[in-house]
Amino acid sequence: MKKLLKVLAVMVISLVVLYWGGVNAILASPLGPKLFNLRPELVQIHYDRAWTLVPLQVEVEGFQLSMQDRLVQISITADRVHGNLHPWTLKDGKFIATQVEASGVAMRVRPRLTKGDPLEAHLDELPPISGYETAVRDVSSNEVQAEDIRFLSLEFKDLTVHHLRELWIDRIRYTGDAEVTGGMLYEPFRRLRIDDGHFTDAHSKLVAVQPNQVDIKQVDMRVTLPQVNLGSMDFASFRGLVADIKLSAEADPRFLNSYLTNVAGLSTLSASGAPGPLEVDVQIDHGVVADGALLTYRTPRVAVRLPLVQVSGAAAVKGKAAKGRLALDVEISRAALRQRDGAQLAMADRFAFLASSSADLVLLPDVDAELVLRGGFVKTLTSLNQFIPTGAGVRLADGSGMLEGNLELTAVPARARGNLDLVANDVVVKNRAATVSGRLLAHAEIRSLNLNTGAIDLSGSTIAIEAATLQAEGRSWPRLWLRAVADPCLLTPQSKVLWSANVAVGSSNLQPLLAIVSANVPLPKALGMFTDSPNVKAEATLMVREDSVELPRFTLTSQNLRAEGAMTLREIDADDKRLEPWGGVLAHAGVFSAGVQLEGPKVTLVLGDLQRWAASRKITPTAHLNR
């Protein structure tokens, strides 16, 4: 028995000596790197020194690993590594390490591109990968084929990293000096799992697409995330997310742009400005943001580009979670509203964006939001001309006023509602035939706005001009007023009928109406005898198309004239956007009654059987006009 034990002891010692001596000899000789680099087009491993004392447990100094498949390239470097490495898994494109302690670590990941890929323009922003000169893939070569390797994956269990100096994935780059513990499975751009990951750091930087930068003063983050598919992430992917995030940083507003464009798909929105303090204290329990979570951000200067305007000023952002809801308040003080070309629209005391949604990240977004504008001073109304349709022939020439309003938004369905009010003094409105000056009061009632199609219901909107003076054809009419209300009023930009409305107008005199209409429609000279007619009331149904306006019904009464009719207004030609009238008007002035037949530039006076003529022109006389 003693002899057998002695033999076994000798065998064990011999095996240990052979393993220890043989493996360490290979690791120390040129043969070691050659064994690890049999397929350098797939995997490259280099190191300064490597040795082992315990089977499968390796000590490495100056470690460098580079891998690639047909879609991605990866490099990992470390000053020192101690732990269980499994090099035989590299033949399958997998790097597995357990019970690893490493220091001075950097990890870089970049996608491989084919010639002509749109991302080629951003090659300088992608991380360099040691061992692989370019990210552009030569599809004509056989360097890496689908049958060689399907995909790369990295798996770490019981990992401890001291001094994580860099994590650079695609165009997002972290640099710092972090401490990391936990476990992870990562298949670049495909799958991710985090097992009780703990990340702490101070005085680091995060760049999401140059030059959008966050300077991190302190971060303490613990995350557990069950495996998710990075290629097709949905809200359900976050059901198992558990996280505790505390962050203190100095952030540039441009950092939001990558989120707005890549995640939210809001390419029409962008932010820029000066850096400001960002504080985050958020807890997430199985996909639900816990009550008490807070986010604050301030910047002395921000500019937010919206689809039609740019808003700039000092911004304060506050987010919080309470009673199962997330609330976000964004307020821009001393706000300047400008056109996209930089021309100023208005100054406002306050421009605010208020939003709330469910704290459950797994649910579909149910965002309720409100845009608020208070104390908006429009220095010159000429800046509003961009919102007047081309060819209308009406332009604001002077005036200033106060603009206020609010807009409530919902995500499901994507709708908005609210109102906008403008009160302006010393207003000057010009068209091709007349100039009107006075006080303007406009109220836009936004009953419904479809955020997907742009269709809007403005029913109930009103406009009024008070204490006005009209100048036309060398004459002047003082102390005039004009009021109009549109109800219903529907704008449908993606429809054949762009605008349909019923407009009721009241005016102190007929002359302002005719002068305004004449900007677009050549009027018969015979109407000149009725222009100075007070106490006007008019009503019309309009359907506006791209090149014409239909008025299937309109009526007008004044002290000297009563009329009704039906007509279509068509563009004269592509170069002259004025409209020619086609239709008819049944008019009564005192005891005189007549029909006016309109056929473009041709105007015919009808004095015969007006009943039959009116019926042929689809004009149905009302009781008060039928004499």
Rosetta blueprint (number, residue, H / E / L):
1 M L
2 K H
3 K H
4 L H
5 L H
6 K H
7 V H
8 L H
9 A H
10 V H
11 M H
12 V H
13 I H
14 S H
15 L H
16 V H
17 V H
18 L H
19 Y H
20 W H
21 G H
22 G H
23 V H
24 N H
25 A H
26 I H
27 L H
28 A H
29 S L
30 P L
31 L H
32 G H
33 P H
34 K H
35 L H
36 F H
37 N L
38 L L
39 R L
40 P L
41 E L
42 L L
43 V E
44 Q E
45 I E
46 H E
47 Y L
48 D L
49 R E
50 A E
51 W E
52 T E
53 L E
54 V E
55 P L
56 L L
57 Q E
58 V E
59 E E
60 V E
61 E E
62 G E
63 F E
64 Q E
65 L E
66 S E
67 M E
68 Q E
69 D L
70 R L
71 L L
72 V E
73 Q E
74 I E
75 S E
76 I E
77 T E
78 A E
79 D E
80 R E
81 V E
82 H E
83 G E
84 N E
85 L E
86 H L
87 P H
88 W H
89 T H
90 L H
91 K H
92 D H
93 G L
94 K E
95 F E
96 I E
97 A E
98 T E
99 Q E
100 V E
101 E E
102 A E
103 S E
104 G E
105 V E
106 A E
107 M E
108 R E
109 V E
110 R E
111 P E
112 R L
113 L E
114 T E
115 K L
116 G L
117 D L
118 P H
119 L H
120 E H
121 A H
122 H H
123 L H
124 D H
125 E H
126 L L
127 P L
128 P L
129 I E
130 S L
131 G L
132 Y E
133 E L
134 T L
135 A L
136 V E
137 R E
138 D L
139 V L
140 S L
141 S L
142 N L
143 E L
144 V L
145 Q L
146 A L
147 E L
148 D L
149 I L
150 R L
151 F L
152 L L
153 S E
154 L E
155 E E
156 F E
157 K E
158 D E
159 L E
160 T E
161 V E
162 H E
163 H E
164 L E
165 R E
166 E E
167 L E
168 W E
169 I E
170 D L
171 R L
172 I E
173 R E
174 Y E
175 T E
176 G E
177 D E
178 A E
179 E E
180 V E
181 T E
182 G E
183 G E
184 M E
185 L E
186 Y E
187 E E
188 P L
189 F L
190 R L
191 R E
192 L E
193 R E
194 I E
195 D E
196 D E
197 G E
198 H E
199 F E
200 T E
201 D E
202 A E
203 H E
204 S E
205 K E
206 L E
207 V E
208 A E
209 V L
210 Q L
211 P L
212 N L
213 Q E
214 V E
215 D E
216 I E
217 K E
218 Q E
219 V E
220 D E
221 M E
222 R E
223 V E
224 T E
225 L E
226 P E
227 Q E
228 V E
229 N E
230 L H
231 G H
232 S H
233 M L
234 D L
235 F H
236 A H
237 S H
238 F H
239 R L
240 G L
241 L L
242 V E
243 A E
244 D E
245 I E
246 K E
247 L E
248 S E
249 A E
250 E E
251 A E
252 D L
253 P H
254 R H
255 F H
256 L H
257 N H
258 S H
259 Y H
260 L H
261 T H
262 N H
263 V H
264 A L
265 G L
266 L L
267 S L
268 T L
269 L L
270 S E
271 A E
272 S E
273 G E
274 A L
275 P L
276 G E
277 P E
278 L E
279 E E
280 V E
281 D E
282 V E
283 Q E
284 I E
285 D E
286 H L
287 G L
288 V E
289 V E
290 A L
291 D L
292 G L
293 A L
294 L E
295 L E
296 T E
297 Y E
298 R E
299 T E
300 P E
301 R E
302 V E
303 A E
304 V E
305 R E
306 L L
307 P L
308 L L
309 V E
310 Q E
311 V E
312 S E
313 G E
314 A E
315 A E
316 A E
317 V E
318 K E
319 G E
320 K E
321 A E
322 A E
323 K L
324 G L
325 R E
326 L E
327 A E
328 L E
329 D E
330 V E
331 E E
332 I E
333 S E
334 R E
335 A E
336 A E
337 L E
338 R E
339 Q E
340 R L
341 D L
342 G L
343 A L
344 Q E
345 L E
346 A E
347 M E
348 A E
349 D E
350 R E
351 F E
352 A E
353 F E
354 L E
355 A E
356 S E
357 S E
358 S E
359 A L
360 D E
361 L L
362 V L
363 L L
364 L L
365 P L
366 D L
367 V L
368 D E
369 A E
370 E E
371 L E
372 V E
373 L E
374 R E
375 G E
376 G E
377 F E
378 V E
379 K L
380 T L
381 L H
382 T H
383 S H
384 L H
385 N H
386 Q H
387 F H
388 I L
389 P L
390 T L
391 G L
392 A L
393 G L
394 V L
395 R E
396 L E
397 A E
398 D E
399 G E
400 S E
401 G E
402 M E
403 L E
404 E E
405 G E
406 N E
407 L E
408 E E
409 L E
410 T E
411 A L
412 V L
413 P L
414 A L
415 R E
416 A E
417 R E
418 G E
419 N E
420 L E
421 D E
422 L E
423 V E
424 A E
425 N E
426 D E
427 V E
428 V E
429 V E
430 K E
431 N L
432 R L
433 A L
434 A E
435 T E
436 V E
437 S E
438 G E
439 R E
440 L E
441 L E
442 A E
443 H E
444 A E
445 E E
446 I E
447 R E
448 S E
449 L E
450 N E
451 L L
452 N L
453 T L
454 G L
455 A L
456 I E
457 D E
458 L L
459 S L
460 G L
461 S E
462 T E
463 I E
464 A E
465 I E
466 E E
467 A E
468 A E
469 T E
470 L E
471 Q E
472 A E
473 E L
474 G L
475 R E
476 S E
477 W E
478 P E
479 R E
480 L E
481 W E
482 L E
483 R E
484 A E
485 V E
486 A E
487 D E
488 P E
489 C E
490 L E
491 L E
492 T L
493 P L
494 Q L
495 S L
496 K L
497 V L
498 L L
499 W E
500 S E
501 A E
502 N E
503 V E
504 A E
505 V E
506 G E
507 S E
508 S E
509 N E
510 L H
511 Q H
512 P H
513 L H
514 L H
515 A H
516 I H
517 V H
518 S L
519 A L
520 N L
521 V L
522 P L
523 L L
524 P L
525 K H
526 A H
527 L H
528 G H
529 M H
530 F H
531 T L
532 D L
533 S L
534 P E
535 N E
536 V E
537 K E
538 A E
539 E E
540 A E
541 T E
542 L E
543 M E
544 V E
545 R L
546 E L
547 D L
548 S E
549 V E
550 E E
551 L E
552 P E
553 R E
554 F E
555 T E
556 L E
557 T E
558 S L
559 Q L
560 N L
561 L L
562 R E
563 A E
564 E E
565 G E
566 A E
567 M E
568 T E
569 L E
570 R E
571 E E
572 I L
573 D L
574 A L
575 D L
576 D L
577 K L
578 R L
579 L E
580 E E
581 P E
582 W E
583 G E
584 G E
585 V E
586 L E
587 A E
588 H E
589 A E
590 G L
591 V L
592 F E
593 S E
594 A E
595 G E
596 V E
597 Q E
598 L E
599 E E
600 G L
601 P L
602 K E
603 V E
604 T E
605 L E
606 V E
607 L L
608 G L
609 D L
610 L H
611 Q H
612 R H
613 W H
614 A H
615 A H
616 S H
617 R L
618 K L
619 I L
620 T L
621 P L
622 T L
623 A L
624 H L
625 L L
626 N L
627 R L
